[in-house]
Amino acid sequence: MESTFRIAESDAVVDLNTASEADAARTLSLCLDVPRWVREVLSDRPFTDVQALRHAIHRAAAPLTAEEVHRALAVHPRIGERPDGDDASARHASTEQSGVDISDASVEQRLRAGNVAYERRFGQVFLIRAAGRDAHAVLDALHSRLGNDPETEAAVVEHELREIAEIRATGSLGNA
């Protein structure tokens, strides 16, 4: 499995390095829909390797403004809900949430209730790097994060956005 990730990571670097500015920007905007972030990551091309790409991803996203976070969250579906449409963003979300099995009615109900409670508390969709996590890990994180104060939660959301961007850009779970 690791060798598959390394091939995907290598391909991602080559693809971003050789793509036109417009194509690379479109690719990166699917990773994190923040125009400033996209420009800053692109300014680091060419990437020498996947570590250089990861560094650019994290550097450009630290910190994100409240407006940038709001914009980025707007394209993420609720956890446990399948995204509408069949565009690239929807395909990313579906793939990332594939381990979150909601076939158990109690899990689906708990996710739904947790999403509502989170949205009431923080005024935004609950965001978590779902890739590599199952429904129980997501539920545990959701319930834990409901206890965060708004400042702490804002930092957690930024961290999750960076992890999602890294996974999408490199094609692997990396160090997430």
N, CA, C and O of each residue as an XYZ file, in Angstrom:
704
protein
N       0.830     -1.185      0.000
C       0.000      0.000      0.000
C       0.872      1.245      0.000
O       0.562      2.204     -0.707
N       1.938      1.260      0.760
C       2.814      2.429      0.834
C       3.388      2.767     -0.531
O       3.467      3.944     -0.883
N       3.792      1.767     -1.312
C       4.356      2.052     -2.629
C       3.328      2.689     -3.545
O       3.681      3.531     -4.371
N       2.055      2.304     -3.417
C       1.000      2.937     -4.199
C       0.894      4.409     -3.844
O       0.754      5.252     -4.730
N       0.961      4.732     -2.540
C       0.915      6.120     -2.109
C       2.107      6.887     -2.652
O       1.954      8.025     -3.096
N       3.287      6.292     -2.627
C       4.471      6.989     -3.128
C       4.358      7.283     -4.616
O       4.771      8.351     -5.068
N       3.804      6.352     -5.382
C       3.605      6.593     -6.819
C       2.615      7.730     -7.003
O       2.849      8.628     -7.812
N       1.508      7.703     -6.261
C       0.508      8.760     -6.370
C       1.098     10.105     -5.980
O       0.836     11.113     -6.635
N       1.901     10.127     -4.907
C       2.537     11.368     -4.480
C       3.467     11.901     -5.559
O       3.441     13.091     -5.871
N       4.284     11.032     -6.126
C       5.211     11.431     -7.170
C       4.470     11.962     -8.379
O       4.854     12.986     -8.944
N       3.406     11.271     -8.782
C       2.590     11.721     -9.907
C       1.985     13.089     -9.628
O       1.922     13.932    -10.522
N       1.537     13.318     -8.392
C       0.932     14.600     -8.032
C       1.930     15.731     -8.196
O       1.579     16.795     -8.706
N       3.157     15.522     -7.777
C       4.192     16.552     -7.907
C       4.480     16.822     -9.381
O       4.537     17.977     -9.802
N       4.659     15.774    -10.156
C       4.920     15.933    -11.587
C       3.753     16.651    -12.255
O       3.959     17.572    -13.046
N       2.530     16.235    -11.940
C       1.349     16.847    -12.542
C       1.259     18.337    -12.217
O       0.978     19.151    -13.096
N       1.496     18.688    -10.962
C       1.435     20.105    -10.598
C       2.577     20.898    -11.221
O       2.390     22.049    -11.615
N       3.737     20.304    -11.312
C       4.888     21.008    -11.901
C       4.723     21.242    -13.402
O       5.171     22.262    -13.923
N       4.090     20.312    -14.088
C       4.012     20.407    -15.548
C       2.711     21.032    -16.051
O       2.605     21.380    -17.227
N       1.735     21.174    -15.180
C       0.449     21.746    -15.580
C       0.591     23.233    -15.872
O       1.461     23.912    -15.326
N      -0.271     23.716    -16.732
C      -0.323     25.166    -16.958
C      -0.721     25.835    -15.649
O      -1.243     25.180    -14.747
N      -0.479     27.115    -15.547
C      -0.857     27.867    -14.343
C      -2.356     27.706    -14.066
O      -2.753     27.482    -12.922
N      -3.174     27.818    -15.088
C      -4.628     27.718    -14.918
C      -5.043     26.313    -14.470
O      -5.879     26.167    -13.579
N      -4.460     25.285    -15.086
C      -4.810     23.910    -14.712
C      -4.344     23.588    -13.299
O      -5.069     22.950    -12.535
N      -3.141     24.023    -12.947
C      -2.640     23.789    -11.595
C      -3.501     24.527    -10.574
O      -3.780     23.998     -9.499
N      -3.916     25.731    -10.903
C      -4.786     26.500    -10.000
C      -6.124     25.793     -9.809
O      -6.635     25.746     -8.690
N      -6.701     25.246    -10.872
C      -7.964     24.497    -10.754
C      -7.773     23.272     -9.863
O      -8.605     22.981     -9.004
N      -6.677     22.566    -10.077
C      -6.399     21.383     -9.259
C      -6.284     21.760     -7.790
O      -6.880     21.112     -6.929
N      -5.523     22.799     -7.507
C      -5.325     23.204     -6.117
C      -6.597     23.760     -5.485
O      -6.824     23.574     -4.290
N      -7.428     24.437     -6.271
C      -8.661     24.976     -5.697
C      -9.612     23.858     -5.267
O     -10.474     24.072     -4.415
N      -9.459     22.671     -5.850
C     -10.238     21.515     -5.395
C      -9.700     20.957     -4.078
O     -10.403     20.239     -3.365
N      -8.473     21.287     -3.769
C      -7.856     20.842     -2.518
C      -8.249     21.756     -1.363
O      -8.540     21.301     -0.257
N      -8.249     23.062     -1.651
C      -8.623     24.070     -0.663
C      -9.075     25.285     -1.450
O      -8.266     25.944     -2.104
N     -10.352     25.582     -1.390
C     -10.930     26.646     -2.213
C     -10.673     28.020     -1.592
O     -11.587     28.699     -1.122
N      -9.393     28.401     -1.609
C      -8.956     29.691     -1.081
C      -7.984     30.285     -2.101
O      -6.838     29.846     -2.189
N      -8.431     31.277     -2.868
C      -7.578     31.826     -3.940
C      -6.185     32.275     -3.487
O      -5.208     32.029     -4.194
N      -6.074     32.919     -2.343
C      -4.750     33.339     -1.858
C      -3.854     32.129     -1.645
O      -2.681     32.143     -2.020
N      -4.401     31.095     -1.049
C      -3.643     29.879     -0.784
C      -3.174     29.258     -2.093
O      -2.019     28.850     -2.214
N      -4.064     29.189     -3.062
C      -3.712     28.625     -4.368
C      -2.539     29.401     -4.968
O      -1.568     28.800     -5.427
N      -2.625     30.736     -4.965
C      -1.540     31.561     -5.529
C      -0.218     31.316     -4.806
O       0.831     31.205     -5.441
N      -0.272     31.233     -3.481
C       0.958     31.039     -2.711
C       1.573     29.657     -2.951
O       2.793     29.534     -3.062
N       0.751     28.639     -3.029
C       1.289     27.303     -3.313
C       1.901     27.297     -4.715
O       2.997     26.773     -4.917
N       1.195     27.877     -5.675
C       1.715     27.919     -7.046
C       3.028     28.687     -7.135
O       3.874     28.366     -7.970
N       3.205     29.678     -6.303
C       4.440     30.472     -6.359
C       5.666     29.655     -5.957
O       6.796     30.067     -6.220
N       5.455     28.506     -5.326
C       6.572     27.637     -4.921
C       6.944     26.607     -5.988
O       7.883     25.836     -5.790
N       6.230     26.578     -7.112
C       6.580     25.636     -8.181
C       7.902     26.025     -8.797
O       8.238     27.209     -8.808
N       8.652     25.096     -9.299
C       8.419     23.647     -9.277
C       8.779     23.051     -7.913
O       9.687     23.517     -7.224
N       8.042     22.020     -7.557
C       8.290     21.313     -6.304
C       9.349     20.250     -6.547
O       9.257     19.488     -7.510
N      10.341     20.194     -5.690
C      11.418     19.214     -5.869
C      10.959     17.801     -5.538
O      11.458     16.827     -6.100
N      10.001     17.700     -4.617
C       9.478     16.399     -4.200
C       8.193     16.618     -3.418
O       7.751     17.754     -3.251
N       7.597     15.541     -2.942
C       6.330     15.641     -2.238
C       6.477     16.397     -0.925
O       5.539     17.065     -0.488
N       7.649     16.300     -0.287
C       7.851     17.051      0.960
C       7.813     18.551      0.694
O       7.276     19.308      1.503
N       8.369     18.983     -0.418
C       8.335     20.401     -0.777
C       6.902     20.850     -1.036
O       6.514     21.955     -0.658
N       6.120     19.990     -1.681
C       4.716     20.302     -1.907
C       3.977     20.384     -0.578
O       3.212     21.323     -0.357
N       4.192     19.424      0.302
C       3.546     19.455      1.625
C       3.921     20.719      2.387
O       3.071     21.347      3.017
N       5.177     21.083      2.328
C       5.623     22.295      3.015
C       4.883     23.522      2.461
O       4.421     24.363      3.232
N       4.771     23.626      1.153
C       4.082     24.760      0.529
C       2.606     24.787      0.936
O       2.053     25.854      1.205
N       1.979     23.629      0.978
C       0.572     23.526      1.366
C       0.363     24.065      2.768
O      -0.543     24.865      3.005
N       1.192     23.633      3.687
C       1.038     24.032      5.087
C       1.445     25.484      5.309
O       0.777     26.204      6.051
N       2.515     25.917      4.687
C       2.982     27.295      4.856
C       1.924     28.274      4.380
O       1.631     29.256      5.062
N       1.347     28.011      3.212
C       0.377     28.929      2.632
C      -0.939     28.955      3.411
O      -1.689     29.928      3.329
N      -1.217     27.904      4.157
C      -2.494     27.812      4.884
C      -2.363     28.150      6.359
O      -3.301     27.927      7.125
N      -1.237     28.675      6.767
C      -1.059     28.971      8.193
C      -0.720     30.440      8.385
O       0.412     30.842      8.116
N      -1.633     31.225      8.828
C      -3.029     30.892      9.124
C      -3.948     31.211      7.954
O      -3.563     31.870      6.989
N      -5.164     30.724      8.076
C      -6.246     31.097      7.169
C      -7.094     32.142      7.887
O      -7.263     32.080      9.105
N      -7.619     33.088      7.143
C      -8.510     34.072      7.752
C      -9.876     33.440      7.979
O     -10.179     32.384      7.424
N     -10.686     34.083      8.786
C     -12.045     33.589      9.035
C     -12.831     33.534      7.727
O     -13.603     32.601      7.506
N     -12.637     34.531      6.857
C     -13.332     34.537      5.574
C     -12.877     33.379      4.690
O     -13.688     32.765      3.997
N     -11.577     33.083      4.717
C     -11.062     31.957      3.929
C     -11.609     30.633      4.444
O     -11.964     29.759      3.652
N     -11.679     30.479      5.743
C     -12.241     29.254      6.323
C     -13.705     29.125      5.905
O     -14.146     28.050      5.499
N     -14.447     30.212      6.006
C     -15.856     30.193      5.615
C     -16.010     29.766      4.155
O     -16.865     28.941      3.831
N     -15.188     30.326      3.285
C     -15.242     29.978      1.863
C     -14.909     28.496      1.660
O     -15.598     27.798      0.916
N     -13.862     28.025      2.318
C     -13.438     26.629      2.170
C     -14.512     25.662      2.686
O     -14.750     24.617      2.080
N     -15.150     26.007      3.787
C     -16.172     25.126      4.352
C     -17.413     25.032      3.465
O     -18.132     24.033      3.501
N     -17.659     26.058      2.682
C     -18.863     26.101      1.851
C     -18.938     24.956      0.844
O     -20.030     24.597      0.403
N     -17.802     24.380      0.476
C     -17.815     23.299     -0.518
C     -17.777     21.905      0.111
O     -17.765     20.902     -0.602
N     -17.757     21.844      1.444
C     -17.701     20.549      2.126
C     -19.097     20.134      2.589
O     -19.782     20.901      3.265
N     -19.521     18.914      2.223
C     -20.817     18.422      2.712
C     -20.719     18.046      4.188
O     -19.628     17.894      4.738
N     -21.869     17.903      4.805
C     -21.877     17.408      6.181
C     -21.256     16.017      6.197
O     -21.405     15.241      5.253
N     -20.572     15.726      7.264
C     -19.997     14.397      7.423
C     -21.138     13.391      7.531
O     -22.102     13.602      8.266
N     -21.013     12.307      6.794
C     -22.053     11.280      6.784
C     -23.092     11.489      5.706
O     -23.932     10.617      5.483
N     -23.055     12.625      5.030
C     -23.976     12.887      3.932
C     -23.193     12.866      2.636
O     -22.101     13.428      2.551
N     -23.741     12.233      1.651
C     -23.070     12.179      0.358
C     -23.282     13.502     -0.358
O     -24.382     14.055     -0.339
N     -22.244     14.004     -0.981
C     -22.362     15.293     -1.668
C     -23.272     15.212     -2.889
O     -23.424     14.161     -3.510
N     -23.870     16.353     -3.212
C     -24.680     16.448     -4.424
C     -23.759     16.581     -5.620
O     -22.654     17.113     -5.508
N     -24.210     16.104     -6.749
C     -23.465     16.292     -7.980
C     -22.394     15.245     -8.200
O     -22.200     14.330     -7.399
N     -21.703     15.416     -9.323
C     -20.645     14.484     -9.706
C     -19.426     15.244    -10.198
O     -18.689     14.758    -11.055
N     -19.214     16.441     -9.654
C     -18.025     17.188    -10.047
C     -16.828     16.690     -9.249
O     -16.973     15.822     -8.388
N     -15.667     17.225     -9.523
C     -14.436     16.757     -8.871
C     -14.489     16.948     -7.365
O     -14.014     16.094     -6.618
N     -15.054     18.046     -6.914
C     -15.150     18.297     -5.479
C     -16.029     17.249     -4.803
O     -15.689     16.744     -3.732
N     -17.154     16.924     -5.425
C     -18.047     15.903     -4.880
C     -17.367     14.536     -4.859
O     -17.536     13.769     -3.911
N     -16.604     14.236     -5.897
C     -15.882     12.951     -5.929
C     -14.836     12.879     -4.825
O     -14.680     11.834     -4.193
N     -14.110     13.983     -4.580
C     -13.149     14.010     -3.464
C     -13.862     13.695     -2.151
O     -13.432     12.828     -1.390
N     -14.957     14.411     -1.898
C     -15.676     14.237     -0.633
C     -16.201     12.810     -0.491
O     -16.117     12.226      0.589
N     -16.736     12.250     -1.558
C     -17.249     10.876     -1.496
C     -16.146      9.883     -1.182
O     -16.322      8.984     -0.360
N     -15.014     10.049     -1.838
C     -13.877      9.157     -1.591
C     -13.398      9.282     -0.155
O     -13.152      8.278      0.513
N     -13.267     10.513      0.317
C     -12.763     10.745      1.672
C     -13.697     10.189      2.732
O     -13.247      9.711      3.773
N     -14.993     10.250      2.471
C     -15.962      9.774      3.457
C     -16.316      8.300      3.281
O     -17.193      7.790      3.979
N     -15.654      7.617      2.369
C     -16.022      6.230      2.081
C     -15.869      5.310      3.285
O     -16.564      4.296      3.357
N     -15.002      5.615      4.217
C     -14.828      4.790      5.410
C     -15.850      5.062      6.491
O     -15.938      4.323      7.471
N     -16.628      6.125      6.318
C     -17.642      6.493      7.301
C     -18.943      5.794      6.911
O     -19.785      6.349      6.205
N     -19.079      4.567      7.392
C     -20.221      3.717      7.043
C     -21.443      4.140      7.845
O     -21.468      4.027      9.071
N     -22.452      4.628      7.137
C     -23.674      5.067      7.803
C     -24.823      4.076      7.581
O     -25.991      4.420      7.761
N     -24.481      2.853      7.190
C     -25.527      1.848      6.971
C     -26.203      1.460      8.283
O     -27.354      1.023      8.275
N     -25.511      1.613      9.402
C     -26.102      1.369     10.716
C     -26.945      2.601     11.065
O     -26.422      3.710     11.177
N     -28.242      2.395     11.234
C     -29.169      3.507     11.474
C     -28.779      4.314     12.707
O     -28.952      5.532     12.718
N     -28.260      3.669     13.737
C     -27.888      4.419     14.947
C     -26.679      5.324     14.679
O     -26.600      6.429     15.217
N     -25.746      4.861     13.857
C     -24.595      5.692     13.499
C     -25.063      6.896     12.689
O     -24.649      8.027     12.946
N     -25.928      6.645     11.712
C     -26.445      7.742     10.890
C     -27.186      8.758     11.761
O     -27.018      9.965     11.590
N     -27.994      8.274     12.680
C     -28.756      9.164     13.562
C     -27.808      9.972     14.451
O     -28.008     11.173     14.635
N     -26.787      9.329     14.999
C     -25.836     10.039     15.870
C     -25.034     11.076     15.084
O     -24.765     12.165     15.592
N     -24.652     10.749     13.855
C     -23.947     11.738     13.022
C     -24.849     12.926     12.708
O     -24.426     14.079     12.786
N     -26.084     12.633     12.355
C     -27.031     13.698     12.037
C     -27.230     14.619     13.244
O     -27.168     15.842     13.118
N     -27.467     14.026     14.400
C     -27.680     14.816     15.620
C     -26.414     15.596     15.986
O     -26.488     16.753     16.399
N     -25.269     14.960     15.831
C     -24.004     15.640     16.122
C     -23.746     16.805     15.179
O     -23.279     17.862     15.601
N     -24.053     16.606     13.895
C     -23.895     17.700     12.926
C     -24.761     18.894     13.310
O     -24.302     20.035     13.268
N     -26.011     18.635     13.683
C     -26.928     19.714     14.064
C     -26.408     20.428     15.308
O     -26.388     21.658     15.355
N     -25.990     19.670     16.308
C     -25.472     20.274     17.542
C     -24.233     21.120     17.257
O     -24.083     22.215     17.797
N     -23.355     20.606     16.412
C     -22.134     21.343     16.061
C     -22.490     22.641     15.333
O     -21.952     23.702     15.649
N     -23.396     22.552     14.363
C     -23.774     23.744     13.601
C     -24.437     24.787     14.492
O     -24.226     25.985     14.306
N     -25.227     24.347     15.448
C     -25.827     25.295     16.406
C     -24.747     25.943     17.261
O     -24.793     27.145     17.526
N     -23.793     25.157     17.684
C     -22.752     25.679     18.587
C     -21.781     26.604     17.867
O     -21.433     27.664     18.387
N     -21.334     26.206     16.659
C     -20.269     26.950     15.987
C     -20.703     27.699     14.724
O     -19.923     28.474     14.169
N     -21.934     27.475     14.268
C     -22.434     28.211     13.116
C     -21.817     27.825     11.787
O     -21.810     28.618     10.846
N     -21.304     26.617     11.707
C     -20.691     26.134     10.469
C     -20.756     24.616     10.449
O     -21.030     23.973     11.462
N     -20.495     24.060      9.270
C     -20.491     22.614      9.104
C     -19.323     22.010      9.894
O     -18.247     22.601      9.977
N     -19.550     20.831     10.467
C     -18.479     20.095     11.138
C     -17.544     19.548     10.074
O     -17.969     18.834      9.165
N     -16.276     19.886     10.193
C     -15.282     19.441      9.221
C     -14.234     18.592      9.916
O     -13.701     18.955     10.964
N     -13.956     17.460      9.308
C     -12.908     16.581      9.813
C     -12.286     15.867      8.627
O     -12.961     15.583      7.637
N     -11.000     15.578      8.732
C     -10.368     14.746      7.703
C     -10.939     13.351      7.893
O     -10.530     12.615      8.791
N     -11.881     12.999      7.042
C     -12.545     11.708      7.161
C     -11.708     10.582      6.572
O     -11.847      9.430      6.982
N     -10.847     10.897      5.623
C     -10.009      9.869      4.995
C      -9.199      9.149      6.067
O      -8.515      9.771      6.879
N      -9.296      7.824      6.046
C      -8.545      7.025      7.009
C      -9.238      6.862      8.353
O      -8.681      6.252      9.265
N     -10.445      7.399      8.487
C     -11.188      7.281      9.743
C     -12.506      6.570      9.483
O     -13.103      6.703      8.415
N     -12.948      5.813     10.482
C     -14.263      5.187     10.364
C     -15.300      6.046     11.092
O     -14.964      7.066     11.694
N     -16.547      5.625     11.029
C     -17.642      6.408     11.608
C     -17.473      6.611     13.103
O     -17.793      7.681     13.621
N     -16.974      5.603     13.801
C     -16.831      5.729     15.256
C     -15.749      6.740     15.623
O     -15.913      7.492     16.583
N     -14.658      6.769     14.883
C     -13.607      7.763     15.129
C     -14.128      9.170     14.839
O     -13.812     10.114     15.564
N     -14.918      9.308     13.793
C     -15.505     10.605     13.454
C     -16.468     11.039     14.551
O     -16.439     12.191     14.985
N     -17.317     10.126     15.000
C     -18.263     10.452     16.076
C     -17.535     10.839     17.359
O     -17.928     11.793     18.030
N     -16.484     10.110     17.702
C     -15.702     10.448     18.903
C     -15.137     11.860     18.792
O     -15.207     12.637     19.744
N     -14.575     12.189     17.628
C     -14.010     13.521     17.430
C     -15.100     14.589     17.474
O     -14.912     15.652     18.065
N     -16.219     14.307     16.857
C     -17.336     15.251     16.844
C     -17.782     15.575     18.267
O     -17.921     16.744     18.627
N     -18.003     14.557     19.062
C     -18.463     14.772     20.437
C     -17.392     15.472     21.272
O     -17.710     16.325     22.100
N     -16.157     15.124     21.063
C     -15.071     15.792     21.786
C     -14.988     17.267     21.414
O     -14.841     18.125     22.284
N     -15.082     17.554     20.130
C     -14.942     18.932     19.661
C     -16.123     19.810     20.041
O     -15.985     21.033     20.070
N     -17.259     19.235     20.328
C     -18.390     20.038     20.803
C     -18.051     20.744     22.118
O     -18.667     21.755     22.455
N     -17.087     20.222     22.852
C     -16.659     20.839     24.104
C     -15.628     21.950     23.933
O     -15.269     22.615     24.904
N     -15.152     22.154     22.709
C     -14.154     23.203     22.463
C     -14.773     24.586     22.578
O     -15.960     24.776     22.310
N     -13.952     25.547     22.979
C     -14.377     26.937     22.893
C     -14.184     27.369     21.437
O     -13.446     26.709     20.704
N     -14.821     28.452     20.998
C     -14.743     28.847     19.592
C     -13.318     29.059     19.073
O     -13.032     28.715     17.926
N     -12.437     29.607     19.875
C     -11.056     29.838     19.431
C     -10.320     28.523     19.204
O      -9.618     28.364     18.205
N     -10.478     27.592     20.121
C      -9.840     26.281     19.970
C     -10.396     25.559     18.754
O      -9.649     24.957     17.983
N     -11.719     25.622     18.586
C     -12.334     24.939     17.448
C     -11.885     25.546     16.124
O     -11.688     24.825     15.146
N     -11.724     26.858     16.087
C     -11.250     27.504     14.859
C      -9.866     26.975     14.477
O      -9.592     26.751     13.298
N      -9.002     26.778     15.459
C      -7.664     26.230     15.194
C      -7.756     24.788     14.704
O      -7.011     24.391     13.808
N      -8.655     24.007     15.278
C      -8.839     22.615     14.848
C      -9.339     22.570     13.405
O      -8.858     21.765     12.608
N     -10.293     23.424     13.069
C     -10.838     23.450     11.712
C      -9.735     23.811     10.715
O      -9.638     23.189      9.657
N      -8.911     24.796     11.033
C      -7.785     25.147     10.150
C      -6.869     23.949      9.935
O      -6.448     23.673      8.811
N      -6.566     23.245     11.012
C      -5.716     22.056     10.923
C      -6.350     21.006     10.010
O      -5.670     20.422      9.166
N      -7.644     20.769     10.177
C      -8.341     19.787      9.350
C      -8.341     20.209      7.879
O      -8.152     19.371      6.997
N      -8.550     21.496      7.610
C      -8.512     21.979      6.228
C      -7.137     21.747      5.608
O      -7.045     21.355      4.445
N      -6.067     21.984      6.367
C      -4.707     21.748      5.847
C      -4.490     20.265      5.557
O      -3.903     19.907      4.535
N      -4.965     19.402      6.459
C      -4.803     17.961      6.229
C      -5.565     17.504      4.988
O      -5.048     16.719      4.193
N      -6.783     17.992      4.822
C      -7.581     17.629      3.652
C      -6.889     18.123      2.383
O      -6.811     17.400      1.390
N      -6.392     19.350      2.420
C      -5.685     19.902      1.259
C      -4.464     19.061      0.917
O      -4.196     18.801     -0.256
N      -3.728     18.638      1.928
C      -2.537     17.813      1.687
C      -2.902     16.474      1.069
O      -2.259     16.033      0.116
N      -3.912     15.834      1.593
C      -4.338     14.536      1.050
C      -4.776     14.684     -0.396
O      -4.398     13.887     -1.255
N      -5.572     15.705     -0.659
C      -6.064     15.901     -2.021
C      -4.931     16.259     -2.983
O      -4.906     15.778     -4.116
N      -4.013     17.083     -2.549
C      -2.935     17.520     -3.443
C      -1.892     16.444     -3.687
O      -1.344     16.351     -4.785
N      -1.609     15.629     -2.677
C      -0.550     14.630     -2.832
C      -1.072     13.256     -3.207
O      -0.304     12.395     -3.636
N      -2.357     13.044     -3.051
C      -2.928     11.754     -3.405
C      -2.665     10.666     -2.382
O      -2.706      9.479     -2.708
N      -2.393     11.065     -1.143
C      -2.152     10.052     -0.104
C      -2.530     10.584      1.245
O      -2.822     11.770      1.401
N      -2.526      9.708      2.224
C      -2.758     10.127      3.594
C      -1.530     10.792      4.189
O      -1.633     11.451      5.224
N      -0.392     10.640      3.576
C       0.815     11.304      4.058
C       1.024     11.068      5.516
O       1.003      9.928      5.980
N       1.228     12.147      6.255
C       1.452     12.083      7.700
C       0.186     12.399      8.474
O       0.239     12.632      9.682
N      -0.939     12.410      7.802
C      -2.198     12.806      8.463
C      -2.651     11.780      9.468
O      -3.686     11.959     10.109
